Amino acid sequence: MGGLAGPPGPARPGAETERSQGSRGRAVLRGIVVPALAATINGVAFVALYTAAFHDPVPHHLPLAVVGSAQQVEQARAAVDPSQFALRQLPDAAAAAEAVRRREVFGALVVDTPQPELLIAGANTQAVTMTVTQAFQPVEEQLGAPAQQHDLSPLVPGDTRGLTIFYGGFGVVLGGFLFGVASFAAAPQMLLRYRIVSVVLFAVLAGALTSWLIDGVYAAVPAGFFLVFGLVALLATACAATAALLFRVFGSAGQILTAIGLVIIGNATSTGQLPAEFLPPWMQPLPAVLPNGVTVRALRGALYFQDDGVARAWVVLGVWTVVPLLLIALLDALSRRRRTHA
């Protein structure tokens, strides 16, 4: 991670003490203790947060709908767990279908017909489809007739389990973290304008290659190359800019903060595997504000749900890009002013 520096060569006595201005204690701290602590903190944080998010994924007020009389709706409400599902009444099947397609509800049961119908969106992943199906089973038993299932937004053939968006986003965020590490190690005091050029270069390359793979090669996210490229590139820019700020403010400790904040918390709450309603309550607001979550929602919305979340993604990712770079510029200006006065 040292730019174009060659291999370090063989170990020799006293080398790390020399790099630590002659302090053996600092050499031990920098070379032995800090790497062990950083790796431990990152690893334990990954286990703790992913376990907290997914060890027992049950929905919390997952929005569902029922089309039927007031009595039928009340019977349905009595049959489902109110802590897990938020049931609403819709006037007709057309309104229910539109709500599913716009991702306002994750499933709708139409019971005011001779043959009940269950409207779902397979693009919400298989786990959500199974949850919705099981939630309405007691209602179907009360009706005495199984519902005919209609998938209004099925997964594309190139992504039969609906996980490509999650893994694509994970890879780009990981790349942004590694960009911060490499950039800080290679040129910790590089001028901001050159660092911005580096950020943009990373974003364009990551966005173009990722979009080419998931849209063009595998047809796993066929939402249009330029839309996918724009969202992925802006995600890369936001992560790289944020990483640059954390390294600028906290030095090497920025590696831990970036890893925990963007890579671990960000991806655990990205909703790439399960909707936000399946996360613990304290995690549920995070997908709407972190770069990972808004990008996953926008890509899924662009592909399956009538551009749900796309407009918000441009704004949120833009903020995560511009604000860190402005803060770096401000910190550099203040540092130069202090040196001038000194």
JOPE-V271167 format. One record per helix or strand of 2 or more residues. SS is the DSSP state (h for helix, s for strand). FROM is the first residue (numbers start at 1). LEN is the number of residues. Records with the same first field share a line. If there is no record, write none. Layout:
# JOPE-V271167
SS: FROM-LEN, FROM-LEN
This chain:
# JOPE-V271167
h: 15-5, 24-31, 70-10, 93-9, 122-3, 126-18, 164-23, 192-26, 225-44, 276-3, 286-3, 291-14, 310-32
s: 62-6, 85-6, 107-4, 117-4, 148-4
